Amino acid sequence: MSFGPHITRRDFVQGALIGVGGAVLGCKTPRPIRPNTLGPDWYGYGGVGDYRLSHGNTPDAVATAHRLRDGGFPAGFEVVESIEDYDLVIVGAGIAGLGAALEYSRRRKAGHTCLMLDNHPIFGSEAKENEFDVGGVRLIGPQGSNGFFIPAAVQDPAGAAGDARYYAELGVPREFRFRDWPATNKPLRFSPDNYEYLVRGLERHTSVGHFFRADSSAEGIWAIDIWERRLANTPLTTEVREALLRWHESGSTRKFATDEQAVRALDSMSYQQFLEHELRMRPEGARYANLFLASACGLGSDAISAYVTYQLPMPALTDPLPPELRRVSFPGGNSGFVRHFLKRLIPDAIAGTGSFEDTITGHIRLDALDRAGEPLRVRLRSTAVSVAHASPGTVNVVYTRDGRLYGIRAKAVIMATGGWMNLYVVRDLPPAYREAYRQFIHAPFLVANVALTNWRFLARLGITAAIWDRDEGSDFGYTCNIRNPMQVGGYQPPLNPDQPTILSFYTPFHHPGLPPREQTARGRMELLSTSYPEYERRIAAQMMKLFGASGFDAKRDVAGLILNRWGHAFSVPFPGFFGGAAGKEAAPREVIRRAHGRIAFAHSELNGWQHWGPAADEGRRAFTQLVDAI
Ligand SMILES: Cc1cc2nc3c(=O)[nH]c(=O)nc-3n(C[C@H](O)[C@H](O)[C@H](O)COP(=O)(O)OP(=O)(O)OC[C@H]3O[C@@H](n4cnc5c(N)ncnc54)[C@H](O)[C@@H]3O)c2cc1C
């Protein structure tokens, strides 16, 4: 089974042509993916608009990274075609790199120059967007990074940190428009993002359906708003209901005077261990927690430090969030923040004025990114393959673009990329940094955005979000939902069951019980070795299982599918990530946060749970470490 005729052959072929020959389908044992092994049908359809050629990791970025890992750029290859000089090079144009660039733009001296390199065709990395045109209706959705809570207002942004600082510094509005749901319609509630319905306490804002399928021959039943009904409408046994309710209704059971105390007490065990050993809870709560944890951190409660769940809104370590709290999501998720950074740094990069509407919906002007003579230039489709200190006061950078190698002499370099790349790119990385980086675990993730011509089948069920149990014979995923889409100026997506919308599947790859590294290796293997048509088939089959009985018809109702594959989406905050019982100073991330000569490291992986404001803070910290070197 596959989706209907709406995806044009031309669109599909355009995406497919970006692929690089050979296929690994059917390969069962996890083993490293070799360069040139992604089939021509791997990448698939990319939608329309500025982001159509950059959804998730591109085949080119994957192939170059794997070539690096496999020693394909051996010592001595640095015979380059040209050499440029810059004061500062920032590798990585995600939010961490942009945080570094913003600090550079605030503090640079006259004449200073900075070049930013990124290996994707558009800036933003995990914070990018997909765009569809469904019968003339423009629809925008996140490729990954998704939503936020509006931070407290601050008077002095320069004295603040994290979300609050950049929110104020970039002038992001504090009020937004969403669609009203007419009182005359069947009552339905919507998440504004793709996470809110998974957060304890906030799920009440969404009409959430849980799909139960006790045996594979049965059709399955829907239980709607299960937490409000205290699970009374589910087919679960009394024991399981009681266990889940005990977990879900549990407020904060531990209080700590300082963060250091919390790290020492909680970072030595997983959330699952905390629930089952410390609180003597049955396993059902930890298992249900996986829905949110694996979607937000890459792996589930068996692999995540209990300390993280003290920071995130999770039962038993935090109190329920105030019911009036709401998440917010820009049309393209946190791509909206990236666009604010870019508009501030290179105003011509996005067409139009500095208004919120233009910043969010204006066209990207690639020709404005890399202009000679500008203090900040952004060069896309460029992978740094070697960074190393050279003569005193110099760092040499070699990058590859369109199959050619180029050189840069810089006074300082910020690696705003993850450890999975830095280990291979930074050639003179000291052993302590290598040892620290080798402790990091990176989890893959897949965001599948399905453009629908209508969502009548959801309205019939009385839901806008769905959750199902992967173990009950499902083909794909764990959750999906439609958002109440933000309205921005001329961008007015509908909220009507007979009109188009995007159904998003946020899909982790966790295998609870296996060692965390094995879970992520298996997940990456599946993510990289499954073709676009195979995912299309699995998603269509899953949608039929869930929604077939309420009238879903894949050929009629689906207008397009975009896969956003992130090979190293999340840094998994495993027990010990924050220093464990030994405390913060022993944490591997603290080693990486020290500058290595004229090279400093910035990536949101260092925060433990990845989030836009702390990502920018890592970039700002890295620039501050190097400011005297440029
Ligand atoms: C599915 C998903 C959902 C999320 N949801 C949220 C959310 O709701 N709210 C929130 O705040 N955060 C969310 N996040 C986290 C947030 O997206 C990240 O913390 C942040 O965007 C990461 O920014 P970064 O700059 O640290 O890294 P990245 O975005 O990874 O950027 C690094 C860039 O460097 C590039 N690069 C790597 N090596 C090289 C090289 N050698 N040469 C050139 N370029 C290179 C990478 O390809 C990438 O483009 C989510 C993340 C994911 C994956």
The ligand as a Tripos MOL2 file, in Angstrom:
@<TRIPOS>MOLECULE
LIG
   53    58     1     0     0
SMALL
NO_CHARGES

@<TRIPOS>ATOM
      1 C1         12.9990   15.8980   16.5860 C.3       1 LIG1
      2 C2         13.5080   17.0260   17.4190 C.ar      1 LIG1
      3 C3         12.6200   17.7940   18.1480 C.ar      1 LIG1
      4 C4         13.0800   18.8380   18.9330 C.ar      1 LIG1
      5 N1         12.1740   19.6140   19.5780 N.ar      1 LIG1
      6 C5         12.5920   20.6870   20.2790 C.ar      1 LIG1
      7 C6         11.6610   21.5540   20.8910 C.ar      1 LIG1
      8 O1         10.4600   21.3200   20.8300 O.2       1 LIG1
      9 N2         12.1400   22.6370   21.5470 N.ar      1 LIG1
     10 C7         13.4830   22.9120   21.6500 C.ar      1 LIG1
     11 O2         13.8700   23.9270   22.2310 O.2       1 LIG1
     12 N3         14.3860   22.0850   21.0750 N.ar      1 LIG1
     13 C8         13.9720   20.9880   20.3980 C.ar      1 LIG1
     14 N4         14.8830   20.1650   19.8050 N.ar      1 LIG1
     15 C9         16.3000   20.3940   20.0780 C.3       1 LIG1
     16 C10        16.8660   21.5040   19.2130 C.3       1 LIG1
     17 O3         16.4460   21.3250   17.9170 O.3       1 LIG1
     18 C11        18.3620   21.4370   19.2160 C.3       1 LIG1
     19 O4         18.8330   21.5860   20.5190 O.3       1 LIG1
     20 C12        19.0050   22.5390   18.4030 C.3       1 LIG1
     21 O5         18.2930   22.8590   17.2480 O.3       1 LIG1
     22 C13        20.3370   22.0000   18.0000 C.3       1 LIG1
     23 O6         21.1560   23.0480   17.6060 O.3       1 LIG1
     24 P1         22.7160   22.8460   17.5180 P.3       1 LIG1
     25 O7         23.2590   24.0330   16.8480 O.co2     1 LIG1
     26 O8         23.2500   22.4740   18.8410 O.co2     1 LIG1
     27 O9         22.9270   21.5690   16.6230 O.3       1 LIG1
     28 P2         22.4910   21.1570   15.1880 P.3       1 LIG1
     29 O10        21.1250   21.6170   14.9370 O.co2     1 LIG1
     30 O11        22.8090   19.7070   15.1190 O.co2     1 LIG1
     31 O12        23.4550   21.9700   14.2210 O.3       1 LIG1
     32 C14        24.7790   21.5720   13.9090 C.3       1 LIG1
     33 C15        24.9950   21.7410   12.4290 C.3       1 LIG1
     34 O13        26.3580   21.4960   12.1270 O.3       1 LIG1
     35 C16        26.3970   20.6940   10.9540 C.3       1 LIG1
     36 N5         27.6880   20.0290   10.8810 N.ar      1 LIG1
     37 C17        28.1250   18.9800   11.6120 C.ar      1 LIG1
     38 N6         29.3860   18.6710   11.2730 N.ar      1 LIG1
     39 C18        29.7490   19.5260   10.3050 C.ar      1 LIG1
     40 C19        30.9420   19.7020    9.5530 C.ar      1 LIG1
     41 N7         31.9970   18.9220    9.7580 N.pl3     1 LIG1
     42 N8         30.9850   20.6800    8.6280 N.ar      1 LIG1
     43 C20        29.9140   21.4970    8.4300 C.ar      1 LIG1
     44 N9         28.7600   21.3640    9.1240 N.ar      1 LIG1
     45 C21        28.6810   20.4000   10.0560 C.ar      1 LIG1
     46 C22        25.2390   19.7670   11.1680 C.3       1 LIG1
     47 O14        24.8930   19.0390   10.0170 O.3       1 LIG1
     48 C23        24.2000   20.7630   11.5850 C.3       1 LIG1
     49 O15        23.6580   21.3940   10.4570 O.3       1 LIG1
     50 C24        14.4540   19.1080   19.0060 C.ar      1 LIG1
     51 C25        15.3590   18.3390   18.2870 C.ar      1 LIG1
     52 C26        14.8920   17.3070   17.4900 C.ar      1 LIG1
     53 C27        15.8750   16.4880   16.7100 C.3       1 LIG1
@<TRIPOS>BOND
     1     1     2 1
     2     2     3 ar
     3     2    52 ar
     4     3     4 ar
     5     4     5 ar
     6     4    50 ar
     7     5     6 ar
     8     6     7 ar
     9     6    13 1
    10     7     8 2
    11     7     9 ar
    12     9    10 ar
    13    10    11 2
    14    10    12 ar
    15    12    13 ar
    16    13    14 ar
    17    14    15 1
    18    14    50 ar
    19    15    16 1
    20    16    17 1
    21    16    18 1
    22    18    19 1
    23    18    20 1
    24    20    21 1
    25    20    22 1
    26    22    23 1
    27    23    24 1
    28    24    25 2
    29    24    26 1
    30    24    27 1
    31    27    28 1
    32    28    29 2
    33    28    30 1
    34    28    31 1
    35    31    32 1
    36    32    33 1
    37    33    34 1
    38    33    48 1
    39    34    35 1
    40    35    36 1
    41    35    46 1
    42    36    37 ar
    43    36    45 ar
    44    37    38 ar
    45    38    39 ar
    46    39    40 ar
    47    39    45 ar
    48    40    41 1
    49    40    42 ar
    50    42    43 ar
    51    43    44 ar
    52    44    45 ar
    53    46    47 1
    54    46    48 1
    55    48    49 1
    56    50    51 ar
    57    51    52 ar
    58    52    53 1
@<TRIPOS>SUBSTRUCTURE
     1 LIG1         1 GROUP 0 **** ****
